[in-house]
Amino acid sequence: MLMMPEVLLIGGGMIVHDQILPSIYQLQRLGRIGAITVCDASYDAVRRLADAELPRQAFPGQSFRMYPEAPGPRRPELYREIIGRMPARQIVFVAVPDQFHYEVIMEALRQDQHVCTVKPLVLQHRQAVEIAAESRRRGLFVGIEYHKRFDDRSLMARRAYRAGRFGEFRLGTCCLLEKWHYRRSNFQNWMTTENSDAFTYVGCHYVDLVHFITGLLPVAVSVYGIRDRYPNGNEGFLWTDARVIWNNGACLNVQNALGYPDAGPGGNTQGLTMYCQGAEDGALISHSDQYRGLKYSYVNPTSYAEPSPDYFQYVDPGGPGLTPVGYGYRSIEGLVNAAIAVERGERTLAEIDTAGVLATPANSAYNEQVIEAARESILNGGREVRIAGAAAERM
Ligand SMILES: NC(=O)c1ccc[n+]([C@@H]2O[C@H](COP(=O)([O-])OP(=O)(O)OC[C@H]3O[C@@H](n4cnc5c(N)ncnc54)[C@H](O)[C@@H]3O)[C@@H](O)[C@H]2O)c1
């Protein structure tokens, strides 16, 4: 790898606009990475991204090469050719819909590229195992972007839990409901009953976080889903209620939806409460992940908001442009730094897997086991599905 790796983003939709591209631009500004390319199947998508106002305002003078270069029919296979044009051992960042992650990641690995991907890594556990093996065989880093791990409150809870300060997790409840208007986005074309559901799409964040904090592993999952219609008539499980049982017998309830009111404050509603038990008393972890202490009432336009200063914001510490801050940025920085460190021989894949702060196919494949079990459960009316091979410690 050159001193500054090239980064190719595959997929140029919402998450790339909101978090990934600005974070990658910031790393370019800091001299950590070189040229940036974005390849989407759709010319309109890359055009929209290139024209988007905020990234342009935040990063004056910076730009990316875009593919397709001209309007035309969708080109879902174009990314293979674009990866093929890169020198070996650069970084491919995967941000296509969930059900395409596997083929895009495997193609990038076959073409000798380090990989960062949005969550979930893949939808099947055996695919995660295959990716882990290919990554090890080629000495290439693969990291999954679970940004809640980079929220300081998650790192605080993890450290205190692992030091024994909360005792043992027993019962938990968490939710992440995206706003109603998500139904009108491109999601209606792919987050449909046959591919995904509200739990698979966003529930995985808190399942991952409970493991991240406690080190426990999931052993059984049941997901009740309500079938609902998107504006284009496609059917999705847009409301879900899941129960995840852990290998110490603990139980986590997870509620997800594309249904939080558009007029509600904040970009969504979300939070995690974990009730734990010590020798003589109960213990509690309670995170409001939506309300972070800010109450804004605007006049232009008249509205009330509770913005999160913690996930991702552009701030102006004196220019040039604007600087992205928050755990959304730090998560991407952590992944890109790891890929660079592996390439330079400064960190090993085994050491990153063991540290467990960055999610890798080897250390977070329980997420795929949960997704697989969840999909089976939701398609069977919410019956409990046990995770094959899950090691129960004390059930
Ligand atoms: N909180 C999070 O971590 C978070 C949030 C949002 C999305 N995501 C994940 O990011 C991924 C994308 O989500 P999004 O919200 O940006 O969706 P989106 O629908 O807005 O964008 C997806 C883009 O991928 C493109 N695409 C599809 N197939 C392609 C192909 N073969 N080659 C190149 N481009 C292709 C589409 O044209 C579209 O522009 C999903 O896996 C989603 O789960 C994660």
Ligand as a Chemical Component Dictionary entry (heavy atoms), coordinates in Angstrom:
data_LIG
# 
_chem_comp.id                   LIG 
_chem_comp.type                 NON-POLYMER 
_chem_comp.pdbx_formal_charge   0 
_chem_comp.three_letter_code    LIG 
# 
loop_
_chem_comp_atom.comp_id 
_chem_comp_atom.atom_id 
_chem_comp_atom.alt_atom_id 
_chem_comp_atom.type_symbol 
_chem_comp_atom.charge 
_chem_comp_atom.model_Cartn_x 
_chem_comp_atom.model_Cartn_y 
_chem_comp_atom.model_Cartn_z 
_chem_comp_atom.pdbx_ordinal 
LIG N1  N1  N 0  -26.634 3.228  11.358 1  
LIG C1  C1  C 0  -25.964 2.585  10.424 2  
LIG O1  O1  O 0  -24.956 1.959  10.691 3  
LIG C2  C2  C 0  -26.493 2.619  9.055  4  
LIG C3  C3  C 0  -27.375 3.621  8.713  5  
LIG C4  C4  C 0  -27.889 3.636  7.432  6  
LIG C5  C5  C 0  -27.524 2.644  6.552  7  
LIG N2  N2  N 1  -26.666 1.660  6.905  8  
LIG C6  C6  C 0  -26.342 0.564  5.972  9  
LIG O2  O2  O 0  -25.769 1.125  4.807  10 
LIG C7  C7  C 0  -26.191 0.400  3.647  11 
LIG C8  C8  C 0  -26.770 1.364  2.646  12 
LIG O3  O3  O 0  -27.800 2.082  3.283  13 
LIG P1  P1  P 0  -28.268 3.510  2.780  14 
LIG O4  O4  O 0  -29.112 4.060  3.862  15 
LIG O5  O5  O -1 -27.142 4.333  2.289  16 
LIG O6  O6  O 0  -29.189 3.029  1.573  17 
LIG P2  P2  P 0  -29.569 3.807  0.240  18 
LIG O7  O7  O 0  -30.663 2.993  -0.346 19 
LIG O8  O8  O 0  -29.781 5.252  0.502  20 
LIG O9  O9  O 0  -28.234 3.674  -0.667 21 
LIG C9  C9  C 0  -27.761 2.477  -1.197 22 
LIG C10 C10 C 0  -27.050 2.787  -2.506 23 
LIG O10 O10 O 0  -26.427 1.603  -2.977 24 
LIG C11 C11 C 0  -26.527 1.616  -4.391 25 
LIG N3  N3  N 0  -26.311 0.272  -4.928 26 
LIG C12 C12 C 0  -27.156 -0.784 -4.898 27 
LIG N4  N4  N 0  -26.585 -1.834 -5.530 28 
LIG C13 C13 C 0  -25.362 -1.426 -5.943 29 
LIG C14 C14 C 0  -24.294 -2.048 -6.660 30 
LIG N5  N5  N 0  -24.381 -3.317 -7.077 31 
LIG N6  N6  N 0  -23.181 -1.330 -6.936 32 
LIG C15 C15 C 0  -23.079 -0.052 -6.522 33 
LIG N7  N7  N 0  -24.073 0.597  -5.856 34 
LIG C16 C16 C 0  -25.184 -0.083 -5.573 35 
LIG C17 C17 C 0  -27.909 2.169  -4.653 36 
LIG O11 O11 O 0  -28.040 2.640  -5.974 37 
LIG C18 C18 C 0  -28.001 3.266  -3.612 38 
LIG O12 O12 O 0  -27.559 4.513  -4.101 39 
LIG C19 C19 C 0  -27.166 -0.669 4.158  40 
LIG O13 O13 O 0  -26.437 -1.873 4.336  41 
LIG C20 C20 C 0  -27.599 -0.147 5.505  42 
LIG O14 O14 O 0  -27.972 -1.161 6.412  43 
LIG C21 C21 C 0  -26.120 1.649  8.133  44 
# 
loop_
_chem_comp_bond.comp_id 
_chem_comp_bond.atom_id_1 
_chem_comp_bond.atom_id_2 
_chem_comp_bond.value_order 
_chem_comp_bond.pdbx_ordinal 
LIG N1  C1  SING 1  
LIG C1  O1  DOUB 2  
LIG C1  C2  SING 3  
LIG C2  C3  SING 4  
LIG C2  C21 DOUB 5  
LIG C3  C4  DOUB 6  
LIG C4  C5  SING 7  
LIG C5  N2  DOUB 8  
LIG N2  C6  SING 9  
LIG N2  C21 SING 10 
LIG C6  O2  SING 11 
LIG C6  C20 SING 12 
LIG O2  C7  SING 13 
LIG C7  C8  SING 14 
LIG C7  C19 SING 15 
LIG C8  O3  SING 16 
LIG O3  P1  SING 17 
LIG P1  O4  DOUB 18 
LIG P1  O5  SING 19 
LIG P1  O6  SING 20 
LIG O6  P2  SING 21 
LIG P2  O7  DOUB 22 
LIG P2  O8  SING 23 
LIG P2  O9  SING 24 
LIG O9  C9  SING 25 
LIG C9  C10 SING 26 
LIG C10 O10 SING 27 
LIG C10 C18 SING 28 
LIG O10 C11 SING 29 
LIG C11 N3  SING 30 
LIG C11 C17 SING 31 
LIG N3  C12 SING 32 
LIG N3  C16 SING 33 
LIG C12 N4  DOUB 34 
LIG N4  C13 SING 35 
LIG C13 C14 SING 36 
LIG C13 C16 DOUB 37 
LIG C14 N5  SING 38 
LIG C14 N6  DOUB 39 
LIG N6  C15 SING 40 
LIG C15 N7  DOUB 41 
LIG N7  C16 SING 42 
LIG C17 O11 SING 43 
LIG C17 C18 SING 44 
LIG C18 O12 SING 45 
LIG C19 O13 SING 46 
LIG C19 C20 SING 47 
LIG C20 O14 SING 48 
# 
